[in-house]
Amino acid sequence: IRPNVDIVPSNIDLAAAEIELISAIGREYILKEALTPVRDNYDYILVDSPPSLGLLTVNALTAADEIIIPLQCEFLALRGMRFLLETIDRVKTKLNPHLEIRGILGTMYNTRTLHAQEVMDEIRSIFGDKVFDVVIRSSIRFAEAPVVQQSLLEYDPNHEGAVAYRKLAEVIVNDEKTSQP
């Protein structure tokens, strides 16, 4: 899509892949095997898996070295985190012993609610230094950018969400656990 950035987009047909994977031999390793020939061509390969714990997500976890967990700053999302962590533990035990959680990223943070702050406080009390100091705040700009077929970084490069994602990238590239805002 631009120099030094490649993207392999998905579409609705990927939903059918989950059904096809059920009967595949070595089904948990299909993404890992597909990425192996190109892995050395990239410094980073980001896989955005669906918000489910099915075979597509298990494939992403099996192929990954590290994961970033985006966590919506709402109570029900925090409650659902337990299931994700159990899945990560199972994948780590049986399929990918090198898998590590790189960090937890608070997203859809609504500064106008006490609830969001309480959830972030709870996330930090449970996960400690695994929580990035970078937080992604809610904004309509995230919905507007795809309408004009741009990333938020292109659509509104000075928007606080774009600034936050650049800061997150900086934290990851510099191999820091957390970063001061």
C-alpha positions as CSV (number, residue, x, y, z in Angstrom):
1,I,0.0,0.0,0.0
2,R,3.1,2.2,0.4
3,P,6.8,1.7,0.5
4,N,7.8,-0.8,3.3
5,V,4.2,-1.6,4.1
6,D,2.2,-4.5,2.7
7,I,-1.3,-5.5,3.6
8,V,-3.2,-8.7,3.0
9,P,-6.9,-7.7,3.5
10,S,-9.6,-10.0,4.5
11,N,-13.2,-10.2,3.3
12,I,-16.4,-11.9,4.3
13,D,-15.1,-15.2,2.7
14,L,-12.8,-15.6,5.7
15,A,-15.8,-16.5,7.8
16,A,-16.1,-19.7,5.7
17,A,-12.4,-20.5,6.4
18,E,-13.3,-21.4,10.0
19,I,-15.6,-24.1,8.8
20,E,-13.0,-25.4,6.3
21,L,-10.4,-25.5,9.0
22,I,-12.4,-27.9,11.2
23,S,-11.5,-30.9,9.1
24,A,-8.0,-29.8,8.1
25,I,-5.0,-31.8,9.3
26,G,-2.7,-29.6,11.4
27,R,-5.5,-26.9,11.3
28,E,-3.9,-24.8,14.1
29,Y,-0.7,-24.4,12.1
30,I,-2.0,-23.3,8.7
31,L,-1.4,-19.5,9.2
32,K,2.1,-20.2,10.7
33,E,3.0,-22.4,7.7
34,A,1.7,-19.7,5.3
35,L,3.8,-17.0,6.9
36,T,7.0,-19.0,7.2
37,P,8.3,-18.3,3.7
38,V,7.9,-14.5,4.0
39,R,8.6,-14.1,7.7
40,D,12.2,-13.0,7.2
41,N,11.1,-10.3,4.7
42,Y,9.5,-8.2,7.5
43,D,10.5,-6.7,10.8
44,Y,6.9,-7.0,12.0
45,I,3.9,-8.9,10.8
46,L,0.7,-7.8,12.5
47,V,-2.3,-10.2,12.4
48,D,-5.6,-8.7,13.4
49,S,-7.7,-11.7,14.5
50,P,-11.4,-11.7,14.9
51,P,-12.9,-11.0,18.3
52,S,-13.7,-14.7,18.9
53,L,-11.9,-17.6,20.2
54,G,-12.3,-19.9,17.2
55,L,-9.8,-21.5,14.9
56,L,-8.9,-18.3,13.2
57,T,-7.8,-16.8,16.5
58,V,-6.0,-20.0,17.5
59,N,-4.2,-19.9,14.2
60,A,-3.1,-16.3,14.9
61,L,-1.9,-17.3,18.4
62,T,0.0,-20.3,17.1
63,A,1.8,-18.2,14.4
64,A,2.6,-15.3,16.8
65,D,5.7,-14.5,18.8
66,E,3.9,-11.9,20.9
67,I,0.4,-10.6,21.2
68,I,-1.1,-7.2,21.9
69,I,-4.5,-7.5,23.5
70,P,-6.8,-4.5,22.7
71,L,-9.2,-4.3,25.6
72,Q,-12.3,-2.1,25.4
73,C,-12.6,-0.1,28.6
74,E,-15.9,-1.6,29.7
75,F,-16.7,-4.1,32.4
76,L,-18.0,-6.9,30.1
77,A,-14.9,-6.8,28.0
78,L,-12.7,-7.1,31.1
79,R,-14.9,-10.1,32.2
80,G,-14.4,-11.7,28.8
81,M,-10.6,-11.4,29.1
82,R,-10.5,-14.5,31.3
83,F,-11.6,-16.7,28.4
84,L,-8.9,-15.1,26.1
85,L,-6.2,-15.7,28.8
86,E,-7.3,-19.3,29.1
87,T,-7.1,-19.8,25.4
88,I,-3.7,-18.2,25.3
89,D,-2.5,-20.5,28.1
90,R,-3.8,-23.6,26.2
91,V,-2.1,-22.4,23.0
92,K,1.1,-21.8,24.8
93,T,1.0,-25.2,26.5
94,K,0.1,-27.3,23.4
95,L,0.9,-25.3,20.3
96,N,3.3,-22.4,20.8
97,P,5.4,-22.4,23.9
98,H,7.2,-19.2,22.8
99,L,4.0,-17.1,22.8
100,E,4.1,-14.1,25.1
101,I,1.7,-11.3,25.8
102,R,3.5,-8.1,24.7
103,G,1.0,-5.9,26.4
104,I,-2.6,-4.9,26.9
105,L,-3.9,-1.8,25.2
106,G,-6.9,0.0,26.6
107,T,-9.2,1.0,23.8
108,M,-12.5,2.9,23.3
109,Y,-11.7,4.8,26.4
110,N,-14.4,7.4,27.1
111,T,-13.0,10.3,29.1
112,R,-16.5,11.4,30.0
113,T,-17.3,8.4,32.1
114,L,-16.1,7.3,35.5
115,H,-16.7,3.7,34.4
116,A,-13.9,3.8,31.8
117,Q,-11.5,5.1,34.5
118,E,-12.6,2.4,36.9
119,V,-12.1,-0.3,34.3
120,M,-8.6,1.0,33.4
121,D,-7.7,1.1,37.1
122,E,-8.9,-2.5,37.4
123,I,-6.9,-3.6,34.3
124,R,-3.8,-2.0,35.8
125,S,-4.3,-3.6,39.2
126,I,-4.7,-7.1,37.7
127,F,-2.1,-6.9,34.9
128,G,0.4,-4.4,36.2
129,D,3.2,-3.6,33.8
130,K,1.7,-5.6,31.0
131,V,-0.7,-2.7,30.5
132,F,0.5,-0.1,28.0
133,D,0.5,3.5,29.3
134,V,-0.8,4.4,25.9
135,V,-4.7,4.4,25.9
136,I,-6.8,4.8,22.8
137,R,-9.7,7.1,23.4
138,S,-13.1,6.8,21.7
139,S,-13.6,9.1,18.8
140,I,-15.9,9.3,15.7
141,R,-12.7,9.8,13.7
142,F,-12.1,6.1,13.8
143,A,-15.4,5.5,12.0
144,E,-14.9,8.4,9.6
145,A,-11.5,7.4,8.2
146,P,-12.5,4.1,6.5
147,V,-15.3,6.0,4.8
148,V,-12.7,7.9,2.8
149,Q,-10.5,4.8,2.5
150,Q,-7.8,6.1,4.7
151,S,-6.2,5.2,8.0
152,L,-6.6,7.6,10.8
153,L,-3.0,8.5,10.4
154,E,-3.7,9.8,6.9
155,Y,-7.2,11.2,7.6
156,D,-6.3,13.2,10.7
157,P,-2.6,12.8,11.5
158,N,-2.8,15.2,14.5
159,H,-5.8,13.5,16.0
160,E,-5.2,12.2,19.5
161,G,-6.0,8.7,18.3
162,A,-3.3,8.9,15.6
163,V,-0.9,10.3,18.1
164,A,-1.6,7.5,20.5
165,Y,-1.1,4.8,17.8
166,R,2.2,6.4,16.8
167,K,3.2,6.4,20.4
168,L,2.3,2.7,20.7
169,A,4.3,1.9,17.6
170,E,7.3,3.8,19.1
171,V,6.9,1.8,22.4
172,I,6.9,-1.5,20.4
173,V,9.8,-0.6,18.1
174,N,11.9,0.6,21.0
175,D,11.1,-2.6,22.9
176,E,9.8,-0.7,25.9
177,K,7.3,-2.3,28.2
178,T,5.5,0.9,28.8
179,S,5.8,4.5,27.8
180,Q,5.0,7.7,29.6
181,P,2.2,9.7,27.9
